[in-house]
Amino acid sequence: MEERNFNRYDFDSDYARGTLTLNQYVSQTFGWMFVGLMITFLLAAALALTGGVFYLFSIPYILPILLIAELVVVMVMSAGILERSVGTTRTLFAAYSVLNGVVFSVYFVAFDVVNLIFIFGLTAMFFGAFALYGRFTKTDLSRLRPLLLGGLIFLVVAGLLTMFIDLSGLEQIICMVGIVVFLCLTAYDVQKIRANYEYFCGDEAMLQKASVFSALQLYLDFINLFLYLLRFLGKNNRSR
């Protein structure tokens, strides 16, 4: 594709005549993220309230199967986006939201619903603040990429170690690192929406596919931020 030399901070949002403006494109992307979150949380709540969660998780090896399925969907979405249709990209995003909804149904059993609602609201507040910063800041947040990558590696390694070693004494530190990393990723990924708009401007299909993929990244930022806040502040029902 032809290289574009737009200044990302002085870009004219009305440049894309006949297609979406920048503000409309950003709103569309957040709309897809919101749809994904609603699918996940409403499905999780429905499975918990109806007792379907107990039936599903009585199936042998269902949790690793679900986690592998989620990983496969994300990998498929990430690969071959140029050849895939817009409809297929949206279907994959919806499928991931459904799979995650099944996994999340466990949290509606393990944690008090009022506590979950409070943490969800807190997540939305923090997420919104950093999303606004990413949307309007003049700072190039791509410089944070090495630090964010290092933070993600730390979280992955810590997660693997907890499977073999008792790291409960470091739980609060791990959670704080996770919260900081995904807040910064939120701002970084929001800024990338603008970069995608500038780069794919004039290619409607790619704009739409990039919008859904950006929505997936923001969805993952929100979900992981929610989980780390839940671990940091949440109270397990069974601890009462």
N, C-alpha and C positions, 0 to 999 in steps of 0.2 A: 504493500500500500504506500501511496505517495506520502513522504514525510511532511508534516505540518509544522510551521514555525510560529504558532500563536503564542503570545504571552498569556499564561494561564491566569494572571491577575488583572489584566486589562482587557479581557476578552469581551466582545460585544455579544450579549445574550440574545440579540435579535438577528445575529448573523445567519442562523439556520432558517432561511425563508422557506416556507412550505412545510416545515416540520416543527418540532417542539422548541420552545425557548429553553434556556438553561434552567430557569426557575420551574417550568413545567416538567422538565426532565428530572430534576432533583425530587420534586413532589411525587412523580410517578415511581421513582425508585423507592422512596420511603413508603409509598402506598403498597408496593409489592412486599416489602419487609413486614409491614403491619399485617397484611393478609396471611403471611407465613406464620407470624407469631400467634394470630388468632386461631388458625388451624391447630397449631401445636397445643396451646393452652386450653382451648375449648374441648378438643379431643381428650386431652389428659384428664380434665375435670369430669367429662362424661364417663370415661372408663372407670375412674375412681368412684363416682357416685353410683353407678350401676353394678359395681363389683366385677366388671369385666377384666379389670387389672389382675385379679386373683386367678381368673381362668387362663388369661394369656401367659402369665408368668409361672403357671404350673407346667407349661410345655417345656420339656428338657432343652437346655441350651438356648432358650429364646433370647436372652439378653445379648450374648455374643453374636448371635445371628443378626439381631437388630442393629448392633453397633457396626458389624461388617457391612451390612446393607447400606447404612448411612455413609460409610466411608466410600463404598463403591459409587453411590449416587454423586457424592461431591467430586470424586475423581472423574466420572463421566462428564459432569457439568464443566469441569475445568479443561478437559481435553476435547479437541475437535469442535470448539465453539464456532469456528468459521464455517464449517460444513453443516452444522445442526440448524434446524428450523427454529423460529421464534417459539412456535407452539410446543415443540419438544423441550426446549429450555424451560419454559414455564411449567410444563408437566413434571419435569425432574425436580424443580424447586418445590412444587406442591407435594410430590412424593416424599421428599426429604422432610418437609414440615409434618407430614402424617407419621412417618417413622419416628421422628423425635417426639411427637405427641404420645405415642405408645410408651416410649422410654420414660417420658416425664410423668406419666400417670403414677409411677412409683412415688414421686415426691408428694403427690396429693394424699397418699396414704401415710407416708412417713412423717410429714410435717403438718402442723396446724394450718388450716386454710386461711385464717385471719393473718397468720404470720406470713404465708406465701403472698397474700395480697399486698401486705405492707412492703415486703421485699421487692415485689414487682413494681410498686409505685416508686420506691426509692431508686430502683434500677432505671426506670423511665426518666426520672428527674436527672440523674447523673448522665445518662446516655444523651438526653436532650441537650444538656449544657455543653458537652464535648462535641456533639454533632454540630451545634451552632458555631462553636469555635472553628471546627474544621471547614465549615461552609464559608465563613467570612474572614478568616485570618489571611494576612498577606504573607505569612511565613511559609516557606517551603517545608512541609512536614516529611517529605521523602528522606530528609537527613536523619530522621528518627529510625529509619528502617533497620540499621544494624542493632540498635538497642532493643527494638521490638522483637527482632529475631532472636537475640540473646535471651530476652525474657521468656519467649515461647519455649525455647529449648530448656530453660531452667524449669518451667512448669511441667513439661513433658517428662523430664528426668525425675523430678520430684514425684510425679504421679506414678511412674514405674517403680521407684524405690519404695513407695508406701505399700506396694504389693508384697514386699519381702522384709521391710524394716519398719519398725514402729517410729514414725516421724510426728507423732501427735504433739510433741513439744514444739515443733516448728510449724504447726498448723496455721497459726495466726499470721506468721511471716509469709508463708506460701500464699495464703489468701490475699494478703495486702499486695504482694507482687502481682498476683493475678488480676486484682482490681485495677491497679495502675496500668498494667500492660493493656488490658482490654478497653480502658477508657482512652488511652492514647491511640490504640488501633481504631477506635470509633472516629476520632478526629481525622486520622490518616486516611481511612477508607472513605469518609465523606468528601475529603479533598480530591480523592481519586475519581469520584463521580464527575466532577468538573473536567478533569483531565480526559476522561473517556468521552465526554460530550464534545470537547474540542477536537479530539483525534478522529472520532467516527462521524463527525458532523457531515451530512450529505449522504450517508449510508444508513437509511432508515432501519433496515433489518439488523445491522450490527449495533445500532443505538439501542434497539429494543432488547437484544440479547445481552449487551453489556449492562443494561439497566437491571435485568433480572439477576445477573451474576453479582453486581454490586449489592443488590438487595440481599442475596445470600450471605455475602461477607458481613453486612450490617446485622443481619439476623444472627449470625454466629457470634458477633461481638456482643450483642444484647444477651443472648442465651448464656454465654460464658461469664459475662459480668454478673448476671442474675445468680448463677451457680456459686460464684466466689463470694458474693454478698450473702447468699443463703448460708454458706459454710461459716462465714465470719460472724454473722448476726443471728442466724436461725436457731430455733429450738426444736429439737426432735420430739415428736409426740411421745415416743416410747421412753424418753428421759424423764417424763413427769410422773 
